[in-house]
Amino acid sequence: MTDSNIKEYKINIAGKKLGRVSSEIAMVLMGKDSPEFTPNKVVAIKVIVEGVNELAFSDKKLGEKEYQRYSGYPGGRKVFTMASVVEQHGAAEVLRKAVYGMLPNNKLRKPMMKNLIIK
């Protein structure tokens, strides 16, 4: 796969909802928008996302949506709200987690995520 074969798909997400944007990004990363779709290959498309700081979140989702992390030790589960994740890491991390959850859980997920560029 050379650089000349890689296509770019630019999307401006300012003012759009998180779920609708992330599902569109996941579909493009999987290659389901092209007629040459093959589920066992990574598509040569770079998705460039702009305007992530103006992404629209509802107040309810900011307070109630939870992300969790587990250290592996008893009592090592940590829960974070969406508001705290946006405050600490920015809206790009929330978008990255949403797209990551919408991609298939197999060996192709990591290479697909490398084709996502958030500006």
KAVEN-V498064 format. One record per pair of residues at least 4 apart in sequence whose ideal C-beta (glycine too) atoms are under 6 Angstrom apart, sorted by sequence separation. I is the first residue (numbers start at 1). GAP is how many residues later the second one is. If there is no record, write none. Layout:
i=I gap=GAP
i=I gap=GAP
This chain:
i=1 gap=4
i=18 gap=4
i=57 gap=4
i=60 gap=4
i=61 gap=4
i=80 gap=4
i=85 gap=4
i=89 gap=4
i=108 gap=4
i=16 gap=5
i=27 gap=5
i=28 gap=5
i=32 gap=5
i=57 gap=5
i=71 gap=5
i=80 gap=5
i=86 gap=5
i=27 gap=6
i=31 gap=6
i=70 gap=6
i=103 gap=6
i=70 gap=7
i=13 gap=8
i=85 gap=8
i=86 gap=8
i=69 gap=9
i=85 gap=9
i=103 gap=9
i=68 gap=11
i=31 gap=12
i=66 gap=13
i=67 gap=13
i=66 gap=15
i=65 gap=17
i=29 gap=18
i=67 gap=18
i=9 gap=19
i=28 gap=19
i=62 gap=20
i=62 gap=21
i=25 gap=22
i=92 gap=26
i=9 gap=36
i=13 gap=36
i=55 gap=36
i=14 gap=37
i=6 gap=38
i=7 gap=38
i=8 gap=38
i=9 gap=38
i=10 gap=38
i=11 gap=38
i=12 gap=38
i=13 gap=38
i=53 gap=38
i=5 gap=39
i=12 gap=39
i=15 gap=39
i=17 gap=39
i=52 gap=39
i=6 gap=40
i=8 gap=40
i=14 gap=40
i=52 gap=40
i=15 gap=41
i=13 gap=42
i=1 gap=43
i=52 gap=43
i=42 gap=66
i=52 gap=66
i=42 gap=69
i=46 gap=69
i=47 gap=69
i=48 gap=69
i=49 gap=69
i=50 gap=69
i=42 gap=70
i=26 gap=73
i=25 gap=74
i=22 gap=76
i=26 gap=76
i=22 gap=77
i=26 gap=77
i=23 gap=79
i=18 gap=80
i=22 gap=80
i=29 gap=83
i=29 gap=86
